[in-house]
Amino acid sequence: MASPLYPQIIVECQFTSPTWTDISPWARGITIKRGSSRVESPILRYDTGTALIRLDNRDRRFDPTHLSGPYVDSPSSDSGVLQFTCTATQEFGQGWTVDIKSAPGLQAFVVNASSKTSNAAAYTVTKPPGTANGHRLIAFQFADVGELSDLTTPTGGTAWAPLSSRSEGEDALLGKVWVKTAGAAEPLTYGFTQVSGADGVCFVIAVADWDTASSEVFDSMSNPLAAVMSTPATTPHASNDLEVRVAAGTGGLVAGTTWQPPDGWSELADAQSSSYTTASVATKQLTSVGGGGTTRVRPMRPIRVRANFPFTPTTNLITNPSLEVGLTGWSALAGTSIARVAHTPLVGGYALELLRTTSSAQYGVTVTGVAAGASTGETVTISGYIYLPAASFPKITAVQIGASGMTTATVSTAGIQPDTWYRIRRTAVLSANLGNIVFQVLTDGTHADGQIVAYLDAVQAEEAATASPYCDGSQPACSWTGAAHASSSTRPSSFTWDLFSGFVDDWGISWEGNYDSEVTVPCTDGLGVLADFDRTPVAAVGAGEHAGARVSRILDSIDWPLADRQIAVGNSTLQATTLDGNALTELQLVADTEIGELYVNGAGKVVFRNRQAILTDDRSTTPQARFGPGGAAAGRLPYHDVGISYDRQQMANLVRIGRVGGTVQVASDQPSRDDNKTKTFEREDLLMQSDAEALSYAQWVLSVAKDPELRFNELTIRAEKDPAVLFPQILGREIGDRIIVERRPVGGGETVVREVFVRGITHEIRGNPKGEPRWETSWALQSAARSGNFWTLGHPQLGKVDSNALVY
């Protein structure tokens, strides 16, 4: 059994769109590589992300020639192991799958469902509305105390028959499934029993148009100490079967626990008795199986690797974070009116609308409903999600967040997209007890009266000592496991990070004698797909558009989904394009011209960050973690190894930059050439619009690269050294994050301290007999001493006059 401090690895493949099939139980090892493997040039270019997944194939389920296997388009195929995600880790858990055959020529369907929770020895469950003579009734009953014998045969109407049962042990978790055919005079309720003091959950489902000549196909499995619960694969009767999936757990001890069913499944009920027994039931029509007898184990299947990690929930000090109780605890600043509206809420049913009422350059709201608890000297994180409408976005210059007890933080709109929720936050040591929190939107003052300026939702205030290392919902490679996180007093007890999302290149089968078979599955992310697109030219378009708009135009030209991109506004404007040739080649040329970042993140989204993102985004300007000797007592995180370089790979003291159709511009540093010999960096294919910008480009490269630099180039972490602290770090860090690394030299001397950017991420995951992964993570690093330290207006360090070079 895996330790609760270890992530649960989730490997899923989309054998049939849009259903993700869990193949985690067969994973033997995973290697993931994203970003740059080594930074060897002043201008970054990211590699195509890859994953190599090793799978146990002893039952031939991943063998494309096995046409009676589970991943085959035939009546004998199944929909795989599928998972429910719970907002709290359960001590004991069960997963159930029941398949009901449709009547010939018809399609079985759920008429209705009823649910009941109880801590009484006997209780009743209402007959599902619409139940009629001949409908098939299925009852799922769970209890956390007693034995299976305490769950006696239900009463009411025609006789109930036991289908199956499962026990996780006395006074642990008990589950029974009962079936019957409804008669002509069914009662309004059905009676169930359990031992006195047990917390029970029961679901009753009514199904119509089922095949009375066939019995249900079913299976169940245990899910100990899990927040992600698997339900087993079964072999359905036929292509139009109705399949029912149920997950149940106990021992989570978190009131308000909820479930997320598998993707594409309809949840019928979600119930919890006290803070103990909890369960969810979902159904789906298996219309995608049946027919041709062809394998679904084929190249280009979408595949993803995720990690679910538990942690101790922290208290949100905001008393009405998502406007559940009207405007209690919210008040408008001058020039602003506020309203509780149902416009695209992030959490729950409402968001806060900020509306301009008088001429002003700034609008905002004060959150006065802050519970006592954060005192002077404590480190606190305040945050909220802001939504800037496209109509207002061009007039907005920045957003601010602050509170009494801490200074205000300004967030540039450069990293924000219109019509999208974006998390802004501020972490600081309190100079006074935490008081009112203020959100402000700064504008150019040209809004009209009555124009909506912004929306706000999901405000949080937490002690950052426990909150900051974890996924916070703002990172693209991370997702909340429960949508209600900000509308309750605590955050969820687990997070799910996306480590890789891409496509299968091959199913490589190997045999070892007659006793073992393994499939090696190499995968590539979206950059590999983009490299396969060659386009025919169109009339020149897009002259003068920013680099971000050009990236979007290129993605549009190949119909890349809008949901799978995260594109910032560029800092440079570009020459026109005819959109011809290879899509990835043109995208990388745009990123090179911008000196930006182009990569695919762990969730499979194409990400474009502009040149100045490392000077404006909080995760790139403020160190997100400090690694070094001394441990937690010294405010440092442990690591396994650090690589150090003092070479010429990133050096350039003669820079020649030319744009298409322009004159080559030259920047040179003679003292460096005298000391280090000449090292040239040259590009003559860039897309900026003027020679003046080409010269600025050359001068920028020279500024960051004219001298060799003693730098850390790689950091290796073995998270099992301190799972509770290190796993959230290796899961939550993303390309572009800024960290501090320290190394005490062998033999003595001053500790070497460097601020660096994470530029590449590698995970090596292998199982061991205890069920706890042996997990080694390496980050390719780039020094932040030069490229990350240009002068930045308003920044406490980068904004000092005469301290840093100007960025262009």
Disulfide bonds with the S-S distance in Angstrom:
Cys471-Cys478 1.24
